Amino acid sequence: MFLIILLIIPLLSILGVFFTNSIYYQKRIALSFSLINFILSLVLLGEFDSTYNGFQFVYTADAVGFLHFHLGVDGISLWFVILTTFIIPLCLLASWESITMYVREFLIAFLLLETLLIAVFVVLDLLLFYIAFESVLIPMFFVIGVWGNRARKISAAFYFFLFTLLGSLFMLLAILVLYFSVGSTDYLVLSTANLTESRQFILWLGFFLSFAVKFPIVPFHIWLPYAHTEAPVGGSVILAGILLKLAGYGIIRFSIGILPVASSYFTPLVFTLSVISIIYSSFATIRQNDLKAIIAYSSIGHMNVANLGIFSNTIQGIEGALILMIGHGIVSPALFICVGVLYDRYHTRILKYYRGITTSMPVYVLFFFVFVLANIATPLSVNFVGEFLTFLGSFQQNPLFTVLGATSIVLSASYTIWIFNRIAFGHLSPFITPIGDLSRREFWLLLPLLFLTVFFGIFPNILLEPIHLAVSNLLIA
């Protein structure tokens, strides 16, 4: 019942927000319930047994027709559930003052997103996973299209919705084939099913086309920078923090867990596409002028580095990919919040308008500097642990592609440090007027992200211990 409570609490808070007329209380109800859910997820972590071989907190119930309501978490999904409940309150706080139109609907959209995202990580029925996986598109469509920052927000919302929906149709067809072949869509049944190699290959391609769009892998990445640049800061935070992790989780759980032979067969293809995506996105990032577009393109490179680890077929590689995705889910939202801080003050995200911010915002620059270092995977950051283990695992699979993928270290350092230098140092730009450093809300918003970035970089075993047994079982199977 623990997982049911995590799913229900955001829905209860939706009722509270809906029947409250005061914006003041609507915000506090939404934030309070999201914080309660985060605390409960920490209780879930405390009750989780890292030595138990299998899914925990399992809940099973008969559903309508052939749907099988089956919930559970293991080490692979545990941290994503916690990350989701951690990011949602940050999204609400990041948008606390900037969202002034349709506030009730905005809060409801994020609370609904919380339930759907938790469902993605805890459902063990493939069809229910698909339903939750696709249902996320609906509230995100409105978040981008209604509360976006610029005139192109409607087209960006349609780009996001249609690209990801079209790709997911292939996964739906693959799920139907699995159901008629095995007679079930339950993960535990499918993971032990005896599927022929030719059928595995076809099914794997169906899953991969869907996950490649969400990851995203070049050339399926077009929607991501567009959606990021038009979304409000809360939308960018949830998009970078959680939504980009759905595909990685899906690949580990279903592509590798159900179709291991096909995953091994197509590894060279995935490595090739991932390396192309890493190099292309890095050079594309260097050419961007919009601060949000810079972070968005850099996210493509980081996620494709994780893809190398996922398909390395090694414990180190997959664990590194999971750590890197968690680290990216902390650092990238922090960078988007930092951009949002500047945008709230100066109403522009164009890089050339900024210079010499240190003179007027020294505390902000200190936070920004730590997140910049983490973004390039500097030692003592959680991203360093993830990238190191990822490259360690992928090197055992393919040294050449690992070396090519590792060029992301130099390329990301080049554009990230240059951007920081441009914003922080030099004479104060004549285009901006000093307004003030971080507010109390912004300071406490960024502080936990900074703490976790460094804390997990120094003590990565806290992340690795619950993950290890689940990853080991995945490869043994």
C-alpha positions as CSV (number, residue, x, y, z in Angstrom):
1,M,0.0,0.0,0.0
2,F,3.0,2.3,0.4
3,L,3.3,2.9,-3.3
4,I,-0.5,3.5,-3.6
5,I,-0.2,6.3,-1.0
6,L,2.6,7.9,-3.0
7,L,0.4,7.9,-6.1
8,I,-2.7,9.1,-4.2
9,I,-1.3,12.0,-2.2
10,P,-0.8,14.3,-5.3
11,L,-4.3,13.5,-6.4
12,L,-5.7,14.5,-3.0
13,S,-3.8,17.7,-3.2
14,I,-5.3,18.4,-6.6
15,L,-8.7,18.3,-4.9
16,G,-7.5,20.7,-2.3
17,V,-6.2,23.1,-4.9
18,F,-9.3,22.8,-7.0
19,F,-11.7,23.7,-4.2
20,T,-9.6,26.6,-2.8
21,N,-10.2,30.0,-4.3
22,S,-7.3,31.8,-2.8
23,I,-4.0,31.7,-4.8
24,Y,-2.1,32.1,-1.6
25,Y,-3.5,28.9,-0.1
26,Q,-3.5,27.0,-3.5
27,K,0.3,27.4,-3.7
28,R,0.8,26.3,-0.1
29,I,-1.5,23.3,-0.4
30,A,0.3,22.1,-3.5
31,L,3.8,22.7,-1.9
32,S,2.8,21.1,1.4
33,F,1.4,17.9,-0.1
34,S,4.4,17.6,-2.5
35,L,6.8,17.9,0.5
36,I,4.8,15.3,2.4
37,N,5.2,12.9,-0.6
38,F,8.9,13.6,-0.6
39,I,9.2,12.8,3.1
40,L,7.2,9.5,2.4
41,S,9.6,8.6,-0.4
42,L,12.5,9.0,2.1
43,V,10.7,6.6,4.4
44,L,10.4,4.3,1.4
45,L,14.2,4.5,1.1
46,G,14.7,3.8,4.8
47,E,12.5,0.7,4.6
48,F,14.1,-0.5,1.4
49,D,16.2,-3.7,1.9
50,S,19.3,-3.6,-0.3
51,T,20.0,-7.3,0.3
52,Y,16.5,-8.5,-0.8
53,N,16.5,-10.2,-4.2
54,G,13.4,-9.0,-6.0
55,F,10.8,-6.2,-6.0
56,Q,9.7,-4.7,-2.8
57,F,6.5,-3.0,-1.6
58,V,4.6,-5.1,-4.1
59,Y,0.9,-4.4,-4.7
60,T,-1.2,-6.4,-7.0
61,A,-4.9,-6.0,-7.9
62,D,-7.1,-7.0,-10.8
63,A,-7.9,-4.2,-13.2
64,V,-10.2,-3.8,-16.1
65,G,-10.0,-6.4,-18.9
66,F,-6.5,-7.6,-19.5
67,L,-4.9,-4.9,-17.5
68,H,-2.9,-6.1,-14.6
69,F,-2.4,-3.6,-11.8
70,H,1.0,-4.6,-10.5
71,L,3.3,-2.2,-8.5
72,G,6.7,-2.6,-7.0
73,V,10.2,-1.1,-6.7
74,D,13.7,-2.4,-6.9
75,G,17.1,-0.6,-6.8
76,I,16.7,0.5,-10.4
77,S,13.4,2.4,-9.9
78,L,13.9,3.5,-6.2
79,W,16.0,6.5,-6.8
80,F,13.9,7.7,-9.7
81,V,10.8,7.7,-7.4
82,I,12.7,9.8,-4.8
83,L,14.1,12.1,-7.5
84,T,10.5,12.7,-8.8
85,T,9.2,13.6,-5.3
86,F,12.2,15.8,-4.8
87,I,12.0,17.7,-8.1
88,I,8.2,18.5,-8.0
89,P,8.5,20.9,-4.9
90,L,11.4,22.6,-6.6
91,C,9.3,23.1,-9.7
92,L,6.6,24.8,-7.6
93,L,9.1,27.0,-5.8
94,A,10.9,27.9,-8.9
95,S,7.6,29.1,-10.4
96,W,6.4,30.7,-7.2
97,E,6.5,34.3,-8.4
98,S,6.9,34.0,-12.2
99,I,3.5,32.2,-12.8
100,T,0.7,34.7,-12.3
101,M,-1.9,33.4,-14.9
102,Y,-4.0,30.3,-14.4
103,V,-2.1,29.5,-11.2
104,R,-4.6,26.8,-10.0
105,E,-4.3,25.0,-13.4
106,F,-0.6,25.3,-13.3
107,L,-0.4,23.7,-9.9
108,I,-2.8,20.9,-10.9
109,A,-0.7,20.1,-13.9
110,F,2.4,19.6,-11.8
111,L,0.6,17.6,-9.2
112,L,-0.8,15.3,-11.9
113,L,2.6,15.0,-13.4
114,E,3.9,13.8,-10.0
115,T,1.4,10.9,-9.9
116,L,2.0,9.9,-13.5
117,L,5.8,10.0,-13.2
118,I,5.8,8.0,-10.0
119,A,3.5,5.5,-11.8
120,V,6.0,5.2,-14.7
121,F,8.7,4.0,-12.2
122,V,6.6,1.7,-10.0
123,V,4.2,-0.1,-12.4
124,L,5.4,-3.6,-13.4
125,D,2.8,-4.1,-16.1
126,L,4.1,-3.0,-19.6
127,L,0.7,-1.7,-20.8
128,L,0.2,0.4,-17.7
129,F,3.8,1.6,-18.1
130,Y,2.9,2.7,-21.6
131,I,-0.3,4.5,-20.4
132,A,1.6,6.4,-17.7
133,F,4.5,7.0,-20.1
134,E,2.2,8.7,-22.6
135,S,-0.1,10.4,-20.2
136,V,2.8,12.6,-19.1
137,L,2.6,14.3,-22.4
138,I,-0.8,15.8,-21.7
139,P,0.0,18.0,-18.7
140,M,3.4,18.9,-20.2
141,F,1.7,20.0,-23.4
142,F,-0.3,22.6,-21.4
143,V,2.7,23.6,-19.3
144,I,4.7,24.5,-22.4
145,G,1.8,25.8,-24.5
146,V,0.0,27.9,-21.8
147,W,2.8,29.1,-19.5
148,G,5.7,29.2,-21.9
149,N,7.8,32.4,-22.1
150,R,7.7,33.4,-25.7
151,A,5.5,33.6,-28.8
152,R,6.5,30.2,-30.2
153,K,5.3,28.3,-27.2
154,I,2.3,26.8,-29.0
155,S,4.4,25.4,-31.8
156,A,6.9,24.1,-29.3
157,A,4.2,22.3,-27.3
158,F,3.0,20.6,-30.5
159,Y,6.5,19.7,-31.5
160,F,7.0,18.0,-28.1
161,F,3.6,16.3,-28.1
162,L,3.6,15.0,-31.7
163,F,7.3,13.9,-31.8
164,T,7.1,11.9,-28.7
165,L,3.6,10.5,-29.3
166,L,4.5,9.4,-32.8
167,G,7.6,7.6,-31.6
168,S,5.6,5.8,-28.8
169,L,3.2,4.3,-31.3
170,F,6.0,1.8,-32.2
171,M,6.2,0.8,-28.5
172,L,2.5,0.2,-28.4
173,L,2.7,-2.1,-31.4
174,A,5.5,-4.0,-29.7
175,I,3.5,-4.4,-26.5
176,L,0.6,-5.8,-28.4
177,V,2.8,-8.3,-30.1
178,L,4.2,-9.3,-26.7
179,Y,0.7,-9.7,-25.3
180,F,-0.5,-12.0,-28.2
181,S,2.8,-13.9,-28.1
182,V,3.1,-14.5,-24.3
183,G,-0.5,-13.9,-23.1
184,S,0.6,-11.3,-20.5
185,T,2.0,-7.8,-20.2
186,D,3.4,-8.3,-16.7
187,Y,7.1,-7.7,-16.5
188,L,7.8,-10.7,-14.3
189,V,6.2,-13.0,-16.8
190,L,7.8,-11.3,-19.8
191,S,11.3,-11.4,-18.3
192,T,11.1,-15.2,-18.3
193,A,9.3,-15.7,-21.6
194,N,11.1,-17.7,-24.3
195,L,11.0,-15.3,-27.3
196,T,12.8,-16.2,-30.6
197,E,15.7,-14.1,-31.7
198,S,13.9,-12.8,-34.8
199,R,11.0,-11.7,-32.7
200,Q,13.2,-10.1,-30.1
201,F,14.9,-8.1,-32.9
202,I,11.6,-6.7,-34.2
203,L,10.2,-6.0,-30.7
204,W,13.5,-4.3,-29.7
205,L,13.3,-1.9,-32.7
206,G,9.8,-1.0,-31.7
207,F,10.9,-0.1,-28.2
208,F,14.1,1.6,-29.3
209,L,12.3,4.0,-31.7
210,S,10.1,5.1,-28.9
211,F,12.9,5.5,-26.4
212,A,15.2,7.2,-28.9
213,V,12.8,10.1,-29.2
214,K,12.5,10.6,-25.5
215,F,16.2,10.1,-24.7
216,P,16.8,11.9,-27.2
217,I,19.2,10.4,-29.7
218,V,20.2,12.4,-32.9
219,P,18.3,12.8,-35.3
220,F,15.2,12.4,-33.0
221,H,16.3,15.3,-30.8
222,I,14.7,18.2,-32.6
223,W,11.9,18.7,-30.1
224,L,14.1,19.0,-27.0
225,P,15.8,22.4,-27.5
226,Y,12.6,23.8,-28.8
227,A,10.6,22.7,-25.8
228,H,13.2,23.8,-23.3
229,T,13.6,27.3,-24.7
230,E,9.8,27.9,-24.7
231,A,8.9,26.2,-21.5
232,P,8.6,28.1,-18.2
233,V,11.4,27.5,-15.7
234,G,9.3,24.8,-13.8
235,G,8.7,23.1,-17.1
236,S,12.4,23.0,-18.0
237,V,13.2,21.7,-14.5
238,I,10.8,18.8,-14.7
239,L,11.7,18.1,-18.3
240,A,15.4,17.9,-17.6
241,G,15.1,16.4,-14.1
242,I,12.7,13.6,-14.8
243,L,11.2,13.3,-18.3
244,L,14.6,12.7,-19.9
245,K,15.1,9.8,-17.6
246,L,12.0,7.9,-18.6
247,A,13.6,6.5,-21.7
248,G,16.7,5.5,-19.9
249,Y,14.7,3.7,-17.3
250,G,12.5,2.1,-19.9
251,I,15.6,0.8,-21.8
252,I,17.1,-0.7,-18.7
253,R,13.8,-2.2,-17.4
254,F,12.2,-3.5,-20.6
255,S,14.6,-3.5,-23.5
256,I,17.4,-5.1,-21.6
257,G,15.2,-6.9,-19.0
258,I,12.9,-8.5,-21.6
259,L,14.9,-8.5,-24.8
260,P,18.5,-9.2,-23.7
261,V,19.6,-11.0,-26.9
262,A,18.4,-8.2,-29.2
263,S,19.9,-5.6,-26.9
264,S,23.3,-7.3,-27.2
265,Y,22.9,-7.6,-31.0
266,F,22.1,-3.9,-31.5
267,T,24.7,-2.6,-29.2
268,P,27.1,-1.5,-32.0
269,L,24.2,0.5,-33.5
270,V,23.4,2.2,-30.2
271,F,27.1,3.0,-29.6
272,T,27.4,4.6,-33.0
273,L,24.2,6.7,-32.6
274,S,25.2,7.7,-29.1
275,V,28.7,8.8,-30.1
276,I,27.3,10.8,-33.1
277,S,24.8,12.4,-30.7
278,I,27.5,13.3,-28.1
279,I,29.8,15.0,-30.7
280,Y,27.0,16.7,-32.6
281,S,25.2,18.1,-29.5
282,S,28.5,19.3,-28.1
283,F,29.4,21.3,-31.2
284,A,25.7,22.5,-31.5
285,T,25.9,23.7,-27.9
286,I,29.0,25.9,-28.7
287,R,26.9,27.7,-31.4
288,Q,23.9,28.6,-29.2
289,N,23.2,32.1,-27.9
290,D,20.1,31.2,-25.8
291,L,21.1,30.1,-22.3
292,K,18.3,27.6,-22.1
293,A,19.2,26.1,-25.5
294,I,22.8,25.7,-24.3
295,I,21.7,23.6,-21.3
296,A,19.2,21.7,-23.5
297,Y,21.8,20.7,-26.0
298,S,24.3,19.8,-23.3
299,S,21.7,17.5,-21.9
300,I,21.6,15.5,-25.1
301,G,25.3,14.8,-24.8
302,H,25.0,13.8,-21.1
303,M,22.1,11.5,-21.7
304,N,23.9,9.8,-24.6
305,V,26.9,9.2,-22.4
306,A,24.6,7.4,-20.1
307,N,23.4,5.4,-23.1
308,L,26.9,4.1,-23.6
309,G,26.8,2.7,-20.0
310,I,23.4,1.2,-20.4
311,F,24.4,-0.9,-23.4
312,S,27.9,-1.8,-22.1
313,N,26.5,-5.0,-20.6
314,T,28.6,-4.5,-17.5
315,I,27.6,-3.8,-13.9
316,Q,29.9,-0.8,-13.8
317,G,28.5,0.7,-17.0
318,I,24.8,0.3,-16.0
319,E,25.3,1.5,-12.5
320,G,27.3,4.5,-13.9
321,A,24.5,5.3,-16.3
322,L,22.0,5.3,-13.4
323,I,24.2,7.5,-11.3
324,L,24.8,9.9,-14.2
325,M,21.0,10.1,-14.9
326,I,20.4,10.9,-11.2
327,G,23.3,13.4,-11.2
328,H,21.9,15.0,-14.3
329,G,18.5,15.1,-12.7
330,I,20.1,17.3,-9.9
331,V,22.6,19.5,-11.8
332,S,20.6,20.3,-15.0
333,P,17.5,21.5,-13.1
334,A,19.9,23.7,-11.0
335,L,21.3,25.3,-14.1
336,F,17.8,25.9,-15.5
337,I,16.9,27.6,-12.2
338,C,20.0,29.7,-12.4
339,V,19.0,30.8,-15.9
340,G,15.5,31.5,-14.6
341,V,17.0,33.7,-11.9
342,L,18.6,35.9,-14.5
343,Y,15.5,35.9,-16.7
344,D,13.3,37.0,-13.9
345,R,15.6,40.1,-13.4
346,Y,16.6,41.0,-16.9
347,H,14.0,39.4,-19.1
348,T,16.4,38.0,-21.6
349,R,18.3,34.7,-22.1
350,I,20.6,35.9,-24.9
351,L,24.2,35.3,-23.8
352,K,25.7,38.4,-25.4
353,Y,23.7,40.7,-23.1
354,Y,25.4,39.3,-19.9
355,R,28.8,40.2,-18.5
356,G,30.3,40.9,-15.1
357,I,27.4,39.5,-13.0
358,T,29.9,38.8,-10.1
359,T,30.0,42.5,-9.1
360,S,26.3,42.6,-8.4
361,M,25.4,38.9,-7.7
362,P,28.4,37.2,-5.9
363,V,26.3,34.6,-4.1
364,Y,24.5,33.6,-7.3
365,V,27.8,33.3,-9.2
366,L,29.1,31.0,-6.4
367,F,26.2,28.6,-6.8
368,F,26.4,28.9,-10.6
369,F,30.1,28.1,-10.5
370,V,29.6,24.8,-8.5
371,F,26.9,23.7,-10.9
372,V,29.1,24.5,-13.9
373,L,31.8,22.3,-12.5
374,A,29.4,19.5,-11.8
375,N,28.0,19.8,-15.4
376,I,31.5,19.0,-16.8
377,A,31.9,16.1,-14.3
378,T,34.6,17.6,-12.1
379,P,35.8,15.3,-9.3
380,L,33.8,15.5,-6.1
381,S,30.6,15.9,-8.0
382,V,28.0,13.2,-8.6
383,N,28.3,13.6,-12.3
384,F,32.0,12.6,-12.1
385,V,31.1,9.3,-10.4
386,G,28.5,8.6,-13.0
387,E,30.7,9.4,-16.0
388,F,33.7,7.5,-14.6
389,L,31.7,4.3,-14.1
390,T,29.9,4.7,-17.4
391,F,33.2,5.0,-19.4
392,L,34.7,2.2,-17.3
393,G,31.9,-0.1,-18.3
394,S,31.6,1.0,-22.0
395,F,35.4,0.7,-22.4
396,Q,35.1,-3.0,-21.7
397,Q,32.5,-3.3,-24.4
398,N,34.1,-1.1,-27.1
399,P,37.3,1.0,-26.4
400,L,37.2,2.9,-29.6
401,F,33.6,4.3,-29.2
402,T,34.3,5.0,-25.5
403,V,37.3,7.2,-26.5
404,L,35.2,9.0,-29.0
405,G,32.4,9.4,-26.5
406,A,34.9,10.7,-23.9
407,T,35.5,13.7,-26.1
408,S,32.4,15.1,-24.4
409,I,34.6,15.8,-21.4
410,V,36.7,18.3,-23.3
411,L,33.9,19.7,-25.4
412,S,31.5,20.2,-22.4
413,A,34.4,21.9,-20.5
414,S,35.0,24.2,-23.4
415,Y,31.5,25.6,-23.8
416,T,30.6,25.5,-20.1
417,I,33.6,27.3,-18.8
418,W,33.4,29.9,-21.6
419,I,29.7,30.5,-20.8
420,F,30.5,31.0,-17.1
421,N,33.4,33.3,-17.8
422,R,31.2,35.4,-20.1
423,I,28.4,35.7,-17.6
424,A,30.4,36.1,-14.4
425,F,33.6,38.1,-15.2
426,G,34.6,41.3,-17.0
427,H,33.1,44.7,-16.8
428,L,29.4,44.9,-16.0
429,S,27.4,44.7,-19.2
430,P,25.8,48.1,-20.3
431,F,22.6,46.2,-21.2
432,I,21.7,45.3,-17.6
433,T,21.2,47.3,-14.4
434,P,22.2,45.6,-11.1
435,I,19.0,44.6,-9.3
436,G,20.2,42.4,-6.5
437,D,21.6,39.0,-5.5
438,L,19.6,35.8,-4.8
439,S,16.4,36.2,-2.8
440,R,15.8,34.1,0.2
441,R,13.5,31.8,-1.8
442,E,16.1,31.4,-4.6
443,F,18.9,30.7,-2.1
444,W,17.0,27.9,-0.3
445,L,15.9,26.6,-3.7
446,L,19.4,26.1,-5.0
447,L,21.1,25.1,-1.7
448,P,19.7,21.5,-1.5
449,L,20.7,20.9,-5.1
450,L,24.2,22.1,-4.4
451,F,24.4,20.0,-1.3
452,L,23.3,16.8,-3.1
453,T,25.6,17.4,-6.0
454,V,28.7,17.4,-3.7
455,F,27.4,15.0,-1.1
456,F,26.7,12.2,-3.6
457,G,30.0,13.0,-5.3
458,I,31.8,12.3,-2.0
459,F,29.6,9.4,-0.8
460,P,28.4,7.6,-4.0
461,N,28.0,4.3,-2.2
462,I,24.7,5.7,-0.8
463,L,23.4,5.7,-4.3
464,L,25.2,2.5,-5.4
465,E,24.2,0.2,-2.6
466,P,20.5,-0.1,-3.4
467,I,21.2,-0.3,-7.1
468,H,23.8,-3.1,-7.2
469,L,21.7,-6.2,-6.6
470,A,19.0,-5.2,-9.1
471,V,21.6,-4.5,-11.8
472,S,23.4,-7.7,-11.1
473,N,20.2,-9.7,-11.4
474,L,19.4,-7.8,-14.7
475,L,22.6,-9.0,-16.3
476,I,22.5,-12.5,-14.9
477,A,19.0,-12.9,-16.3
